[in-house]
Amino acid sequence: TDLAVTESFNESFILYLPKDIVAGDFYWLEKTKDTTLFAVADCTGHGVPGAMVSVICNNGLNRSVREYNITQPSKILDKTRDIVIQEFAKSNEDIQDGMDIALCSIKAGKLNYSGANNPLIVIRDKQVIKVKADRQPIGAYEKSEDFTNHTLDIKKNDMIYIFTDGFVD
């Protein structure tokens, strides 16, 4: 995936420093014919439990794009939430795990963003533009609503940052 990221974004970096060999944080990139999608996500738990939730959530993202042909970030998050809840429902246990995520798409000079608890930061002309995430996770939540889609025009020299709370922690 590192190679796919650098091929898609020639001036980019990934800071990934998990506490354990396996972790709940992951980054994701998917390309369609005319859209590049990228995300960073933080799944509930650390170590093996977090990694298992990451597998289910990563699969939900892939299915939303590949199987359902969705490329709008907010709609991807809505569908991924449905898939994750369905997968957790197959268990005999009451699973309350979930995922926080910042998800972006780039198509024809437009950046679309949607987030579950994780914001988007754009640095433009020495100014910080913070786009807030919806205050809900991907997973079971008492008051789930449709995710919000935000659209920005990309300008030359914009710096786009997405991250999990693992960076702050």
GROMACS elastic network, one bead per residue, 0.5 to 0.9 nm:
[ bonds ]
;  ai    aj funct       b0    kb
    1     5     6  0.61822   500
    1     6     6  0.87053   500
    1    27     6  0.84609   500
    1    28     6  0.76070   500
    1    29     6  0.72674   500
    2     5     6  0.51378   500
    2     6     6  0.63160   500
    2     7     6  0.85681   500
    2    13     6  0.87492   500
    2    14     6  0.78453   500
    3     6     6  0.52156   500
    3     7     6  0.60010   500
    3     8     6  0.85006   500
    4     7     6  0.50758   500
    4     8     6  0.60973   500
    4     9     6  0.84817   500
    4    29     6  0.74889   500
    4    30     6  0.88369   500
    5     8     6  0.51167   500
    5     9     6  0.58766   500
    5    10     6  0.79730   500
    5    12     6  0.74911   500
    5    13     6  0.83098   500
    5    14     6  0.87190   500
    5    28     6  0.89447   500
    5    29     6  0.69946   500
    5    38     6  0.85813   500
    6    10     6  0.51001   500
    6    11     6  0.71894   500
    6    12     6  0.63264   500
    6    13     6  0.77836   500
    7    10     6  0.60168   500
    8    12     6  0.89291   500
    8    31     6  0.89041   500
    8    36     6  0.77866   500
    9    12     6  0.56883   500
    9    13     6  0.88992   500
   14    27     6  0.85551   500
   15   167     6  0.83906   500
   16    25     6  0.84338   500
   16    26     6  0.81927   500
   16    27     6  0.87071   500
   16   167     6  0.86507   500
   17    20     6  0.87039   500
   17   166     6  0.87827   500
   17   167     6  0.86436   500
   18    21     6  0.68365   500
   18    22     6  0.72702   500
   18    23     6  0.60487   500
   18    24     6  0.84567   500
   18    25     6  0.75605   500
   18    47     6  0.88735   500
   18   166     6  0.84122   500
   19    22     6  0.81710   500
   19    23     6  0.73434   500
   19    46     6  0.82278   500
   19    47     6  0.79720   500
   20    23     6  0.60768   500
   20    46     6  0.77242   500
   20    47     6  0.57368   500
   20    48     6  0.87695   500
   21    47     6  0.72520   500
   21    48     6  0.88848   500
   22    25     6  0.88644   500
   22    46     6  0.79854   500
   22    47     6  0.52093   500
   22    48     6  0.61306   500
   22    50     6  0.79741   500
   22    51     6  0.58985   500
   23    26     6  0.77058   500
   23    42     6  0.88497   500
   23    43     6  0.84382   500
   23    45     6  0.79903   500
   23    46     6  0.55199   500
   23    48     6  0.66648   500
   23    49     6  0.81382   500
   23    50     6  0.56109   500
   23    52     6  0.87028   500
   23    54     6  0.79867   500
   24    41     6  0.80213   500
   24    42     6  0.55812   500
   24    44     6  0.63941   500
   24    45     6  0.61473   500
   24    46     6  0.56143   500
   24    47     6  0.67658   500
   24    48     6  0.80170   500
   24    49     6  0.76565   500
   24    52     6  0.77931   500
   24    53     6  0.70252   500
   24    54     6  0.56178   500
   24    55     6  0.89671   500
   24    99     6  0.87371   500
   25    40     6  0.74266   500
   25    41     6  0.55007   500
   25    43     6  0.59711   500
   25    44     6  0.87697   500
   25    46     6  0.86271   500
   25    50     6  0.77522   500
   25    51     6  0.77787   500
   25    54     6  0.71583   500
   25   164     6  0.75483   500
   25   166     6  0.76986   500
   26    39     6  0.84244   500
   26    40     6  0.58989   500
   26    41     6  0.53910   500
   26    42     6  0.65654   500
   26    43     6  0.82729   500
   26    51     6  0.88784   500
   26    54     6  0.71833   500
   26    58     6  0.83716   500
   27    38     6  0.75637   500
   27    39     6  0.56503   500
   27    41     6  0.61653   500
   27    42     6  0.88841   500
   28    37     6  0.80729   500
   28    38     6  0.55191   500
   28    39     6  0.51201   500
   28    40     6  0.62876   500
   28    41     6  0.80525   500
   28    58     6  0.76786   500
   28    61     6  0.86905   500
   28   103     6  0.89312   500
   29    36     6  0.73916   500
   29    37     6  0.56058   500
   29    39     6  0.65232   500
   30    35     6  0.84236   500
   30    36     6  0.60958   500
   30    37     6  0.51367   500
   30    38     6  0.64334   500
   30    62     6  0.79063   500
   30    65     6  0.81565   500
   31    34     6  0.75823   500
   31    35     6  0.58724   500
   31    37     6  0.60802   500
   31    38     6  0.86235   500
   32    35     6  0.51774   500
   32    36     6  0.64119   500
   32    37     6  0.81195   500
   32    65     6  0.84413   500
   32    66     6  0.86701   500
   32    69     6  0.89858   500
   32    71     6  0.82365   500
   33    36     6  0.84454   500
   34   106     6  0.86606   500
   34   107     6  0.63227   500
   34   108     6  0.79799   500
   35    71     6  0.72959   500
   35   105     6  0.64805   500
   35   106     6  0.57211   500
   35   108     6  0.80957   500
   36    71     6  0.87624   500
   36   104     6  0.82445   500
   36   105     6  0.54900   500
   36   106     6  0.52872   500
   36   107     6  0.67702   500
   37    71     6  0.75816   500
   37    73     6  0.81309   500
   37   103     6  0.72745   500
   37   104     6  0.56568   500
   37   106     6  0.65310   500
   37   107     6  0.89773   500
   38   102     6  0.84608   500
   38   103     6  0.59005   500
   38   104     6  0.54190   500
   38   105     6  0.64093   500
   38   106     6  0.86436   500
   39   101     6  0.68249   500
   39   102     6  0.54769   500
   39   104     6  0.61766   500
   39   105     6  0.87673   500
   39   162     6  0.74062   500
   39   163     6  0.85308   500
   40   100     6  0.85622   500
   40   101     6  0.57465   500
   40   102     6  0.56424   500
   40   103     6  0.68497   500
   40   118     6  0.86942   500
   40   162     6  0.66076   500
   40   163     6  0.59600   500
   40   164     6  0.65785   500
   41    54     6  0.82812   500
   41    57     6  0.88847   500
   41    58     6  0.89023   500
   41    99     6  0.65649   500
   41   100     6  0.56175   500
   41   102     6  0.65553   500
   41   103     6  0.83634   500
   41   118     6  0.82611   500
   41   163     6  0.77226   500
   41   164     6  0.62666   500
   42    45     6  0.88094   500
   42    50     6  0.84644   500
   42    54     6  0.77702   500
   42    98     6  0.85093   500
   42    99     6  0.55153   500
   42   100     6  0.51828   500
   42   101     6  0.63137   500
   42   163     6  0.89909   500
   42   164     6  0.59968   500
   42   165     6  0.76428   500
   42   166     6  0.77208   500
   43    46     6  0.82612   500
   43    50     6  0.57517   500
   43    51     6  0.76880   500
   43    52     6  0.89552   500
   43    53     6  0.61217   500
   43    54     6  0.57300   500
   43    57     6  0.78989   500
   43    97     6  0.74798   500
   43    98     6  0.57216   500
   43   100     6  0.63573   500
   43   101     6  0.84904   500
   44    49     6  0.79083   500
   44    50     6  0.54856   500
   44    51     6  0.88226   500
   44    53     6  0.70157   500
   44    54     6  0.83619   500
   44    96     6  0.88256   500
   44    97     6  0.54389   500
   44    98     6  0.55563   500
   44    99     6  0.61758   500
   44   100     6  0.83268   500
   45    48     6  0.80985   500
   45    49     6  0.57318   500
   45    51     6  0.78865   500
   45    53     6  0.80805   500
   45    97     6  0.78882   500
   46    49     6  0.61411   500
   46    51     6  0.72070   500
   47    50     6  0.55210   500
   47    51     6  0.61182   500
   47    52     6  0.87634   500
   48    52     6  0.61212   500
   48    53     6  0.87132   500
   49    52     6  0.51829   500
   49    53     6  0.64414   500
   49    54     6  0.86341   500
   50    53     6  0.51978   500
   50    54     6  0.61203   500
   50    55     6  0.87751   500
   50    97     6  0.87808   500
   51    55     6  0.63068   500
   51    56     6  0.88753   500
   52    55     6  0.51810   500
   52    56     6  0.66399   500
   52    57     6  0.88030   500
   53    56     6  0.52194   500
   53    57     6  0.61787   500
   53    58     6  0.84876   500
   53    97     6  0.72381   500
   53    98     6  0.72033   500
   53    99     6  0.80229   500
   54    57     6  0.50601   500
   54    58     6  0.57896   500
   54    59     6  0.82922   500
   54    98     6  0.88324   500
   54    99     6  0.78904   500
   55    58     6  0.51627   500
   55    59     6  0.60528   500
   55    60     6  0.85651   500
   56    59     6  0.51364   500
   56    60     6  0.62266   500
   56    61     6  0.88793   500
   56    83     6  0.87138   500
   56    84     6  0.65643   500
   56    87     6  0.74802   500
   56    88     6  0.87246   500
   57    61     6  0.63633   500
   57    62     6  0.86973   500
   57    80     6  0.72153   500
   57    81     6  0.83985   500
   57    83     6  0.83196   500
   57    84     6  0.62087   500
   57    98     6  0.80289   500
   57    99     6  0.71691   500
   57   138     6  0.83755   500
   58    61     6  0.51890   500
   58    62     6  0.63058   500
   58    63     6  0.86615   500
   58    80     6  0.88727   500
   59    62     6  0.50651   500
   59    63     6  0.60691   500
   59    64     6  0.85147   500
   59    80     6  0.85654   500
   59    83     6  0.87712   500
   59    84     6  0.86750   500
   60    63     6  0.51719   500
   60    64     6  0.60683   500
   60    65     6  0.87535   500
   60    76     6  0.89156   500
   60    77     6  0.89990   500
   60    79     6  0.78053   500
   60    81     6  0.76884   500
   60    82     6  0.85124   500
   60    83     6  0.56747   500
   60    84     6  0.62246   500
   61    64     6  0.51483   500
   61    65     6  0.64805   500
   61    66     6  0.85544   500
   61    76     6  0.68876   500
   61    77     6  0.76869   500
   61    79     6  0.82119   500
   61    80     6  0.55975   500
   61    83     6  0.87808   500
   62    65     6  0.54147   500
   62    66     6  0.57903   500
   62    67     6  0.76885   500
   62    80     6  0.86634   500
   63    66     6  0.51073   500
   63    68     6  0.65761   500
   63    69     6  0.83865   500
   63    79     6  0.88282   500
   63    80     6  0.78354   500
   63    83     6  0.84052   500
   64    67     6  0.59094   500
   64    68     6  0.51027   500
   64    69     6  0.65644   500
   64    70     6  0.59481   500
   64    71     6  0.83558   500
   64    75     6  0.85747   500
   64    76     6  0.57032   500
   64    77     6  0.82706   500
   64    79     6  0.59974   500
   64    80     6  0.60573   500
   64    83     6  0.83173   500
   65    68     6  0.56545   500
   65    71     6  0.62237   500
   65    76     6  0.70121   500
   66    69     6  0.53844   500
   66    70     6  0.76753   500
   67    70     6  0.83061   500
   68    79     6  0.86145   500
   70    73     6  0.80728   500
   70    75     6  0.67697   500
   70    76     6  0.59721   500
   70    79     6  0.86408   500
   71    74     6  0.87946   500
   71    75     6  0.75268   500
   71    76     6  0.66502   500
   71   105     6  0.73558   500
   72    75     6  0.54484   500
   72    76     6  0.61680   500
   72    77     6  0.88083   500
   72   104     6  0.85497   500
   72   105     6  0.71804   500
   72   112     6  0.71785   500
   72   113     6  0.82997   500
   72   114     6  0.86271   500
   72   149     6  0.75996   500
   73    77     6  0.62409   500
   73    78     6  0.86722   500
   73   103     6  0.60064   500
   73   104     6  0.61596   500
   73   105     6  0.66066   500
   73   112     6  0.66149   500
   73   113     6  0.58810   500
   73   114     6  0.53757   500
   73   115     6  0.82472   500
   73   147     6  0.85569   500
   73   148     6  0.86104   500
   73   149     6  0.65512   500
   73   150     6  0.87993   500
   74    77     6  0.51632   500
   74    78     6  0.62710   500
   74    79     6  0.87521   500
   74   103     6  0.82955   500
   74   112     6  0.86943   500
   74   113     6  0.73554   500
   74   114     6  0.51354   500
   74   115     6  0.76747   500
   74   146     6  0.75239   500
   74   148     6  0.56111   500
   74   149     6  0.50041   500
   74   150     6  0.84430   500
   75    79     6  0.61590   500
   75    80     6  0.84015   500
   75   114     6  0.88201   500
   75   146     6  0.80414   500
   75   147     6  0.71925   500
   75   148     6  0.86672   500
   75   149     6  0.81413   500
   76    79     6  0.52176   500
   76    80     6  0.58943   500
   76    81     6  0.84631   500
   76   103     6  0.87720   500
   76   114     6  0.89501   500
   77    81     6  0.60012   500
   77    82     6  0.86089   500
   77   101     6  0.87350   500
   77   103     6  0.81965   500
   77   114     6  0.76363   500
   77   115     6  0.79787   500
   77   116     6  0.80280   500
   77   138     6  0.71706   500
   77   146     6  0.85157   500
   77   147     6  0.67588   500
   78    81     6  0.52887   500
   78    82     6  0.65141   500
   78    83     6  0.89198   500
   78   138     6  0.80953   500
   78   145     6  0.86000   500
   78   146     6  0.62292   500
   78   147     6  0.63640   500
   79    82     6  0.50639   500
   79    83     6  0.62657   500
   79    84     6  0.86504   500
   80    83     6  0.50193   500
   80    84     6  0.60371   500
   80    85     6  0.84989   500
   80   138     6  0.72706   500
   80   139     6  0.86686   500
   81    84     6  0.51593   500
   81    85     6  0.60908   500
   81    86     6  0.85317   500
   81    98     6  0.87408   500
   81    99     6  0.89624   500
   81   137     6  0.83407   500
   81   139     6  0.54314   500
   81   140     6  0.79993   500
   82    85     6  0.52749   500
   82    86     6  0.61778   500
   82    87     6  0.86881   500
   82   138     6  0.84950   500
   82   139     6  0.77845   500
   83    86     6  0.50972   500
   83    87     6  0.61748   500
   83    88     6  0.86778   500
   83   139     6  0.89342   500
   84    87     6  0.50838   500
   84    88     6  0.61728   500
   84    89     6  0.85233   500
   84    98     6  0.80406   500
   84   138     6  0.75144   500
   84   139     6  0.61548   500
   84   140     6  0.86471   500
   85    88     6  0.51683   500
   85    89     6  0.60749   500
   85    90     6  0.89172   500
   85    98     6  0.88699   500
   85   138     6  0.84373   500
   85   139     6  0.56548   500
   85   140     6  0.63402   500
   86    89     6  0.50691   500
   86    90     6  0.67395   500
   87    90     6  0.54894   500
   87    91     6  0.75944   500
   88    91     6  0.56545   500
   88    92     6  0.88078   500
   88    93     6  0.83508   500
   88    94     6  0.79756   500
   88    95     6  0.61868   500
   88    96     6  0.85567   500
   88    97     6  0.86091   500
   88   139     6  0.86904   500
   89    92     6  0.75373   500
   89    93     6  0.81264   500
   89    94     6  0.77568   500
   89    95     6  0.77806   500
   90    93     6  0.86110   500
   91    94     6  0.74694   500
   91    95     6  0.77777   500
   92    95     6  0.88137   500
   95    98     6  0.87591   500
   95   140     6  0.83968   500
   96   139     6  0.73795   500
   96   140     6  0.63713   500
   96   141     6  0.83830   500
   97   138     6  0.87829   500
   97   139     6  0.66154   500
   97   140     6  0.76374   500
   98   137     6  0.62023   500
   98   138     6  0.53532   500
   98   140     6  0.71887   500
   98   141     6  0.89967   500
   99   116     6  0.76475   500
   99   117     6  0.89415   500
   99   137     6  0.55942   500
   99   139     6  0.67029   500
  100   115     6  0.75377   500
  100   117     6  0.55154   500
  100   118     6  0.62056   500
  100   136     6  0.79540   500
  100   137     6  0.52824   500
  100   138     6  0.63697   500
  100   164     6  0.76061   500
  100   165     6  0.89829   500
  101   114     6  0.83654   500
  101   115     6  0.55409   500
  101   116     6  0.50787   500
  101   117     6  0.66452   500
  101   118     6  0.54596   500
  101   119     6  0.83579   500
  101   133     6  0.87890   500
  101   137     6  0.78987   500
  101   138     6  0.79653   500
  101   162     6  0.89109   500
  101   163     6  0.82735   500
  101   164     6  0.72245   500
  102   113     6  0.73033   500
  102   114     6  0.62705   500
  102   116     6  0.64845   500
  102   117     6  0.77168   500
  102   118     6  0.51178   500
  102   119     6  0.61672   500
  102   120     6  0.67532   500
  102   133     6  0.76648   500
  102   162     6  0.61545   500
  102   163     6  0.71067   500
  102   164     6  0.78619   500
  103   112     6  0.82741   500
  103   113     6  0.56614   500
  103   114     6  0.55034   500
  103   115     6  0.59845   500
  103   116     6  0.86170   500
  103   118     6  0.88187   500
  103   120     6  0.85849   500
  103   162     6  0.81274   500
  104   111     6  0.66887   500
  104   112     6  0.54477   500
  104   114     6  0.66215   500
  104   115     6  0.85625   500
  104   120     6  0.86300   500
  104   162     6  0.87551   500
  105   110     6  0.79955   500
  105   111     6  0.56817   500
  105   112     6  0.51092   500
  105   113     6  0.65453   500
  106   109     6  0.67323   500
  106   110     6  0.56438   500
  106   112     6  0.64789   500
  106   154     6  0.87231   500
  107   110     6  0.54139   500
  107   111     6  0.68089   500
  107   112     6  0.83227   500
  108   111     6  0.85680   500
  109   152     6  0.87909   500
  109   153     6  0.61868   500
  109   154     6  0.54705   500
  109   155     6  0.79485   500
  110   151     6  0.67313   500
  110   152     6  0.58336   500
  110   154     6  0.56147   500
  111   150     6  0.81150   500
  111   151     6  0.56655   500
  111   152     6  0.51704   500
  111   153     6  0.61534   500
  111   154     6  0.62106   500
  112   149     6  0.66274   500
  112   150     6  0.55146   500
  112   152     6  0.64587   500
  112   153     6  0.88194   500
  113   119     6  0.89318   500
  113   120     6  0.73807   500
  113   131     6  0.83830   500
  113   133     6  0.88892   500
  113   148     6  0.83427   500
  113   149     6  0.58232   500
  113   150     6  0.51747   500
  113   151     6  0.65330   500
  113   152     6  0.83759   500
  114   118     6  0.88062   500
  114   119     6  0.82379   500
  114   120     6  0.83812   500
  114   131     6  0.89294   500
  114   132     6  0.86943   500
  114   133     6  0.65773   500
  114   134     6  0.77630   500
  114   147     6  0.67529   500
  114   148     6  0.59070   500
  114   149     6  0.50828   500
  114   150     6  0.63421   500
  115   118     6  0.54269   500
  115   119     6  0.61214   500
  115   120     6  0.78037   500
  115   132     6  0.75574   500
  115   134     6  0.58541   500
  115   135     6  0.84548   500
  115   136     6  0.87602   500
  115   137     6  0.87704   500
  115   147     6  0.74481   500
  115   148     6  0.77283   500
  115   149     6  0.83946   500
  116   119     6  0.79761   500
  116   133     6  0.55675   500
  116   134     6  0.52512   500
  116   135     6  0.62418   500
  116   136     6  0.54944   500
  116   137     6  0.50746   500
  116   138     6  0.66331   500
  116   147     6  0.77453   500
  117   132     6  0.80101   500
  117   133     6  0.50647   500
  117   134     6  0.56974   500
  117   135     6  0.50993   500
  117   136     6  0.60604   500
  117   137     6  0.64719   500
  117   164     6  0.89185   500
  118   132     6  0.75287   500
  118   133     6  0.54947   500
  118   134     6  0.80342   500
  118   135     6  0.86306   500
  118   162     6  0.76187   500
  118   163     6  0.69519   500
  118   164     6  0.62703   500
  118   165     6  0.76849   500
  119   130     6  0.69751   500
  119   131     6  0.57693   500
  119   134     6  0.84890   500
  119   161     6  0.88430   500
  119   162     6  0.68040   500
  119   163     6  0.77024   500
  119   164     6  0.86651   500
  120   129     6  0.81831   500
  120   130     6  0.58906   500
  120   131     6  0.51238   500
  120   132     6  0.67343   500
  120   133     6  0.75626   500
  120   160     6  0.73886   500
  120   161     6  0.61318   500
  120   162     6  0.53167   500
  120   163     6  0.79428   500
  121   128     6  0.68407   500
  121   129     6  0.57297   500
  121   131     6  0.63563   500
  121   132     6  0.87759   500
  121   159     6  0.81662   500
  121   160     6  0.59858   500
  121   161     6  0.50854   500
  121   162     6  0.65276   500
  122   127     6  0.81792   500
  122   128     6  0.59461   500
  122   129     6  0.50221   500
  122   130     6  0.64912   500
  122   131     6  0.81705   500
  122   158     6  0.65897   500
  122   159     6  0.55224   500
  122   161     6  0.62329   500
  122   162     6  0.89130   500
  123   126     6  0.61580   500
  123   127     6  0.55763   500
  123   129     6  0.61917   500
  123   130     6  0.87344   500
  123   157     6  0.86044   500
  123   158     6  0.58182   500
  123   159     6  0.50239   500
  123   160     6  0.66135   500
  123   161     6  0.82044   500
  124   127     6  0.52063   500
  124   128     6  0.65244   500
  124   129     6  0.73831   500
  124   155     6  0.78921   500
  124   156     6  0.87527   500
  124   157     6  0.70972   500
  124   158     6  0.50308   500
  124   159     6  0.67111   500
  124   160     6  0.89561   500
  125   128     6  0.84563   500
  125   157     6  0.79336   500
  125   158     6  0.76380   500
  131   150     6  0.78846   500
  132   135     6  0.87472   500
  133   136     6  0.84077   500
  133   147     6  0.87323   500
  133   148     6  0.80080   500
  134   137     6  0.82181   500
  134   145     6  0.89656   500
  134   147     6  0.65418   500
  134   148     6  0.68526   500
  136   139     6  0.86757   500
  136   141     6  0.71014   500
  136   143     6  0.80430   500
  136   144     6  0.67987   500
  136   145     6  0.81353   500
  136   147     6  0.86804   500
  137   140     6  0.77667   500
  137   141     6  0.70733   500
  137   144     6  0.83947   500
  138   141     6  0.80489   500
  138   144     6  0.89749   500
  139   144     6  0.89158   500
  140   143     6  0.88752   500
  140   144     6  0.78030   500
  141   144     6  0.56366   500
  144   147     6  0.87570   500
  145   148     6  0.89826   500
  154   157     6  0.87348   500
  154   158     6  0.67461   500
  155   158     6  0.56352   500
  156   159     6  0.89968   500
  163   166     6  0.78770   500
  163   167     6  0.67580   500
  163   168     6  0.88941   500
  164   167     6  0.59610   500
  164   168     6  0.76853   500
  165   168     6  0.51376   500
  165   169     6  0.60857   500
